[in-house]
Amino acid sequence: MANKIAKLIDALAHKDGVFMFLRAQFASQVASITDFTLTIVLFKIFGLFYVYATFLGSVFGGMINCFVNYRFTFKSTDVKMKYVAMKYLLVWVCSIFLNTYGTYLVTELLTNFDWLREFLGHMFDDVFLVSKLFVSLIVGFVWNYNMQRFFVYRNYNIRKTLSNIKDKNFSGQKSENYLVDIAQEEEAIAEEVGK
């Protein structure tokens, strides 16, 4: 039994595919706990406007997420941290915008329902947390995971790729199977990165 548990833990920690997705979800949960805890503390204890509290929670949650994903989820030891940080920042800014603006839109939409205000009573002030949870799940699955998996934590040699494309376009000997050639080059680059 212990051997099966050890194999499961090893697979979870080192394999790709579903296991990578599960590791990403774990990292996301750690970041979300940080995000939600800070948001609630800033809103409930310090009385900060929920949009600002959401923004600050997203900032600190994103910092935790970047670090955990770099070390644990995607194990990006072949990518320098400064490049990961730059790419993560681009994705993260969009994520913060989507989370903040999405939470605002859904909360404002929910405040238009008088029956919901009557049903929740004094707890209606906390309805933004439902909006935040809903929006953060959608942004996390659709935007964050995909951008981190395919862009942020990948080692791309942009100069080499652009040079290869330029050479193919201007060599005057464009292959009839141009798209196949590009796909083969991408595979070769992926193999090179994987070594």
Summary of the structure (lengths in Angstrom):
residues: 195
radius of gyration: 21.8
end to end distance: 34.2
largest distance: 72.1
contacts: 521
relative contact order: 0.09
helix: 85%
strand: 0%
